[in-house]
Amino acid sequence: MNFPKIADNVWKLGVTDWDRRLFDALIPLPDGTSYNSYLVRGTEKTALLDTVDTALPDRLLEQLDGVESIDFIIAHHAEQDHSGALEAVMAKYPSAEILCSNKCKPMLQDHLGIDGARIRSVQDGETVSLGDKTLEFIATPWVHWPETMCTWLPEDRVLFSCDFFGSHLATSGAWADDPARVYEAAKRYYAEIMMPFRPSVRANIAKINTRDIAVIAPSHGPCYRDPQFIIKSYQDWISDTPKNEVVLPYISMHGSTRKMVDHLVSALSQRGITVYQFDLSVTDIGKLAIALVDAATVVIGTPTLHMGPHPLVFYAAHLANVLRPKVKYASVIGSYGWATKVVEHITPLIPNLKVELLPPVLCKGLPKEPDFAALDSLAASIAERHANLL
């Protein structure tokens, strides 16, 4: 077969989607993505692991030309980017049996209308034999849906990890041979998809780490022939200890809040704190999510609009609440015209963030010397608290 070979009689199929720029009508994809499918051929039987996105079944079917039979189709996850072409593959191979987790079976029926008679649920630790190759199914719930699982191929030490360890990254090669580029794409993917489920991710990493893994083959992005590269990255990201970093998303309508942001960034930098500043009118929310992975503090900068924060601040605060980063501290800075209730409006938006709220700095109109002094005091308070974390 003229496809990348990741182990003996194991091939990487699927579609590289170079031009896709938005996922789930929400997530920016600056580097495209891929929908990976894997063909595993044993001496007695053949398995296809995952399919491709709903819009691209023909591309996968073309790749399967010449594959006379498939005995098992493994559905790691019911979401359409992995199982969307399942029905087309089933039609090509009418005797193939779909194998998935107990929770995945009804989801495939609900989301894709798959005939339940073609689906067999498998248990955590259950195996099927392909002859000289064995597929072991590992339940990995909540990375990032409740029904997800991985497949372990012990003879070749390959872990097919589905979304776990994935990256939205279109590449012409099969392998993660550009560590810097892959690291950012994988961290973006973790931040947007996995970060809300850090405890589950931690438990599932411990589970798969009992295997002597040689290759990690995810369902998005390139494969890892250095599994520890991505495993150690995940272990860093899921740790409970943040870094000496501040994330500062802001919006400024007439320049006053921007002046406060500039002053605070300078004050924090002078105290040795790394700051990630995001103008919410133009920022890539994926970059914001990446910065939230390690930050100890979030400071939101907003003008007052009809007594409350700017609508883009509502969105950013809600996003942070949904992603549940490990931040420890938060504050609000900004300008108002005659009165404000921005703090009262923002605080209820972030109930999932177990943070200490530091005194806000809010000024009427242009910031003046007392306001800049208050920003210096806020920077000092942040520096003091960060020092206790290090």
C-alpha positions in Angstrom: 0.0 0.0 0.0 1.3 3.4 -0.9 0.6 5.0 2.4 2.9 5.9 5.4 3.8 2.8 7.3 4.0 3.3 11.0 4.7 -0.4 11.9 4.8 -3.8 10.2 1.5 -4.1 8.3 0.2 -0.9 9.9 -0.6 2.1 7.7 -1.7 5.6 8.3 -4.7 6.6 6.1 -7.1 9.4 6.3 -7.4 13.0 5.0 -5.1 15.9 5.5 -7.4 19.0 5.5 -5.0 21.8 4.6 -7.6 24.5 4.1 -9.9 24.0 7.1 -9.8 27.1 9.3 -12.6 26.6 11.8 -13.6 23.6 13.8 -17.0 23.1 15.5 -17.9 26.6 14.3 -15.7 27.8 17.2 -12.1 26.8 17.2 -9.6 28.5 14.8 -7.4 26.2 12.8 -4.4 28.3 11.6 -2.6 25.2 10.4 -5.4 23.1 9.1 -6.0 19.6 10.5 -6.1 15.9 9.6 -8.5 13.1 10.2 -6.4 10.0 10.7 -7.5 6.4 10.0 -5.3 3.4 10.4 -5.3 0.0 8.7 -3.9 -2.9 10.6 -3.5 -6.2 8.7 -2.9 -9.4 10.6 -2.3 -12.9 9.2 -6.0 -13.7 9.6 -8.0 -10.5 9.9 -7.9 -6.8 9.1 -9.0 -3.8 11.1 -9.7 -0.2 10.3 -9.3 2.2 13.2 -11.5 5.3 12.9 -12.7 6.8 9.7 -12.8 10.5 8.6 -15.0 13.5 8.7 -18.5 13.4 7.5 -17.7 15.6 4.5 -14.9 13.5 3.2 -15.9 9.8 2.9 -14.9 9.5 -0.8 -11.3 10.3 0.1 -11.1 7.4 2.5 -12.9 5.1 0.1 -10.4 5.8 -2.6 -7.6 4.9 -0.2 -9.3 1.6 0.6 -9.4 0.5 -3.1 -7.5 -2.8 -3.2 -8.3 -3.6 0.4 -10.6 -6.6 -0.3 -11.9 -7.1 3.2 -12.1 -5.5 6.6 -13.3 -7.5 9.5 -13.4 -4.9 12.2 -14.0 -1.1 12.2 -12.9 0.4 15.5 -14.8 3.5 16.5 -12.8 5.1 19.3 -15.1 8.1 19.5 -18.6 9.0 18.2 -17.9 12.6 17.1 -18.4 13.2 13.4 -14.8 14.1 12.6 -13.8 10.5 13.4 -16.9 8.5 12.7 -18.6 10.6 10.0 -17.5 8.2 7.2 -18.5 5.1 9.1 -21.7 4.4 7.2 -19.8 4.7 3.8 -17.1 2.3 5.0 -19.8 -0.1 6.3 -21.5 -0.1 2.9 -18.2 -1.0 1.2 -17.6 -3.8 3.7 -21.0 -5.2 4.6 -19.6 -8.0 6.8 -17.4 -5.7 8.9 -18.2 -5.5 12.6 -18.0 -2.1 14.4 -16.3 -2.3 17.8 -16.7 0.5 20.3 -17.2 1.2 24.0 -20.5 0.6 25.7 -21.3 4.3 25.9 -20.2 4.9 22.3 -22.8 2.5 20.7 -25.9 4.5 21.5 -24.0 7.7 20.5 -23.2 6.3 17.1 -26.9 5.4 16.7 -28.1 8.9 17.9 -25.6 11.1 16.1 -25.1 9.1 12.9 -28.1 6.8 12.6 -25.9 3.7 12.5 -27.7 0.3 12.6 -27.1 -1.1 16.1 -27.1 -4.6 14.8 -23.7 -3.9 13.2 -22.2 -2.6 16.4 -20.6 -4.7 19.2 -19.6 -3.1 22.5 -16.3 -4.0 23.9 -15.1 -3.8 27.5 -12.1 -2.1 29.0 -9.1 -4.5 28.5 -11.0 -6.8 26.0 -8.9 -8.0 23.1 -9.6 -9.2 19.5 -7.1 -11.3 17.5 -6.1 -10.5 13.9 -3.9 -13.6 13.8 -0.4 -12.4 14.5 -1.6 -9.1 15.9 -3.8 -8.3 18.9 -6.0 -5.2 19.5 -6.6 -4.4 23.2 -9.2 -1.8 24.0 -8.5 0.7 26.7 -11.3 2.8 28.1 -10.2 6.5 28.4 -13.4 8.3 29.3 -13.5 12.1 29.2 -10.6 12.7 26.8 -12.7 14.4 25.8 -16.1 12.7 25.6 -17.5 10.1 28.0 -17.3 7.3 25.5 -13.8 7.6 24.2 -11.3 4.7 24.1 -7.8 3.9 22.8 -6.5 0.8 21.1 -3.2 -0.9 22.1 -1.3 -3.0 19.6 1.2 -4.9 21.8 3.1 -6.7 19.1 4.2 -3.4 17.6 3.9 -1.3 20.7 1.6 1.2 19.0 -1.1 3.2 20.9 -3.9 4.4 18.8 -5.0 7.3 21.0 -7.9 9.0 19.1 -8.2 12.6 20.3 -5.8 12.0 23.2 -2.4 13.5 22.3 -3.8 14.9 19.0 -3.1 18.2 17.3 -4.9 20.2 14.6 -1.9 20.3 12.3 -1.8 19.5 8.5 1.5 18.1 7.4 2.8 16.2 4.4 4.6 13.7 6.6 3.3 11.1 9.0 5.7 11.9 11.9 6.1 14.6 14.4 9.5 15.5 13.2 9.3 19.3 13.8 9.1 19.4 17.6 8.6 23.2 18.0 5.7 23.3 15.5 4.1 20.2 16.8 4.4 21.3 20.4 2.5 24.5 19.8 -0.2 22.7 17.8 -0.5 20.0 20.4 -0.7 22.6 23.3 -3.4 24.5 21.4 -5.3 21.3 21.0 -4.9 20.4 24.6 -6.0 23.9 25.7 -9.1 23.9 23.6 -10.2 20.3 23.9 -8.6 18.6 27.0 -7.9 21.2 29.6 -11.5 21.2 31.0 -10.9 17.5 31.9 -7.5 17.7 33.5 -8.3 15.2 36.3 -9.5 12.6 33.7 -6.5 13.3 31.5 -4.2 12.7 34.5 -5.9 9.4 35.3 -5.8 8.2 31.7 -2.1 9.1 31.3 -1.4 7.0 34.3 -3.4 4.2 32.7 -1.6 4.2 29.3 1.8 4.7 30.9 1.8 1.1 32.1 2.5 0.1 28.5 5.9 0.2 26.8 4.8 2.5 24.0 7.0 2.9 20.9 4.5 4.9 18.7 1.5 7.1 19.5 -0.9 7.3 16.6 -3.6 10.0 17.3 -6.6 10.7 15.1 -5.6 14.3 14.4 -2.1 15.4 13.5 1.2 13.5 13.1 2.3 10.4 14.9 4.9 10.3 17.6 7.9 7.9 17.4 9.2 9.6 20.5 6.1 9.1 22.7 7.7 10.7 25.8 7.8 14.0 23.9 4.1 14.3 24.0 3.5 12.4 27.3 5.9 14.6 29.2 4.3 17.7 27.6 0.9 16.6 28.8 2.2 15.8 32.3 3.5 19.4 32.5 0.2 20.9 31.2 -2.0 18.9 33.6 0.1 19.6 36.7 -1.5 21.7 39.4 1.4 24.1 39.6 1.1 27.2 37.4 4.1 29.2 36.1 5.2 32.8 36.8 2.9 34.1 34.0 0.0 36.5 33.7 -2.6 36.4 31.0 -4.2 39.8 30.2 -7.1 39.8 27.8 -8.5 43.3 27.3 -10.6 45.6 25.1 -10.3 49.4 24.9 -12.9 51.6 23.4 -11.3 55.0 23.7 -7.7 54.2 24.8 -8.0 54.7 28.6 -8.1 50.9 29.4 -5.2 50.4 26.9 -3.1 52.9 28.9 -3.8 51.0 32.1 -2.9 47.7 30.3 0.4 49.1 29.0 1.3 50.4 32.5 0.5 47.1 34.2 2.3 45.0 31.6 5.4 47.1 32.2 5.1 46.9 36.0 4.7 43.1 35.9 7.6 42.7 33.5 9.9 44.8 35.7 9.1 42.3 38.5 10.2 39.3 36.4 6.7 38.1 35.4 6.0 36.9 31.9 2.8 38.5 30.5 0.7 37.4 27.6 -1.4 40.4 26.4 -4.4 39.9 24.1 -6.5 42.5 22.4 -9.9 40.7 22.3 -11.0 42.7 19.2 -8.4 40.8 17.1 -7.0 37.9 19.1 -7.0 34.3 18.1 -8.9 32.5 20.9 -6.7 29.5 20.4 -3.6 31.6 21.4 -5.5 32.8 24.4 -6.3 29.3 25.4 -2.7 28.2 25.0 -1.6 31.0 27.3 -4.2 30.0 29.9 -2.6 26.5 30.3 0.3 27.6 32.5 -0.8 31.0 33.8 -1.0 31.7 37.6 -3.0 34.9 37.2 -5.6 36.3 34.8 -6.2 40.1 34.7 -9.1 41.2 32.6 -9.0 44.7 31.1 -12.4 46.2 30.2 -14.1 49.6 29.6 -17.6 49.9 31.0 -20.4 49.6 28.6 -23.9 50.2 30.0 -22.6 49.6 33.5 -21.1 46.2 32.6 -18.0 44.9 30.8 -17.6 45.0 27.0 -19.4 42.0 25.3 -16.0 40.5 24.2 -15.0 40.4 27.8 -18.1 38.4 28.6 -17.0 36.0 25.9 -13.4 35.7 27.2 -14.5 35.2 30.8 -17.0 32.5 29.8 -14.3 30.8 27.7 -11.8 30.8 30.6 -14.6 29.4 32.9 -15.3 26.6 30.4 -11.6 25.7 29.9 -11.0 25.6 33.7 -7.3 26.5 33.7 -5.2 26.1 36.8 -5.0 29.8 37.5 -4.8 30.8 41.2 -5.5 34.6 41.0 -7.6 37.0 39.1 -8.3 40.7 38.9 -10.0 43.4 36.8 -8.8 46.7 35.5 -10.5 49.3 33.4 -12.0 52.7 32.8 -15.5 53.9 33.1 -17.4 57.1 32.2 -19.6 57.9 35.2 -20.3 54.6 37.1 -19.5 50.9 36.8 -20.5 47.4 37.9 -18.0 45.5 35.8 -16.6 43.5 38.7 -20.1 42.5 39.8 -20.8 41.3 36.3 -17.6 39.4 35.6 -17.3 37.5 38.9 -20.4 35.4 38.4 -19.1 34.4 34.9 -16.1 32.4 36.3 -17.5 30.1 39.0 -15.3 27.2 37.8 -12.1 29.2 38.5 -11.1 28.6 42.1 -9.2 31.9 42.3 -8.3 34.6 44.8 -9.8 37.8 43.5 -7.2 40.6 43.9 -8.4 44.2 44.3 -9.5 45.7 41.0 -8.2 48.9 39.6 -11.0 51.0 38.0 -10.6 54.6 37.1 -13.0 57.3 35.9 -12.0 58.5 32.5 -8.3 58.7 31.7 -6.0 57.0 34.3 -4.2 59.4 36.5 -1.2 59.1 38.9 -3.2 57.5 41.7 -4.5 54.9 39.2 -1.0 54.1 38.0 0.1 53.8 41.6 -2.8 51.3 42.2 -1.7 49.3 39.1 1.9 49.2 40.6 0.4 47.9 43.8 -1.6 45.2 41.9 1.7 44.2 40.1 3.4 44.0 43.5 0.6 41.8 44.9 0.8 39.5 41.9 4.6 39.2 42.2 4.3 38.4 45.9 1.8 35.6 45.3 3.7 34.2 42.4 6.8 34.0 44.5 5.0 31.7 46.9 4.2 29.3 44.0 7.7 28.9 42.8 
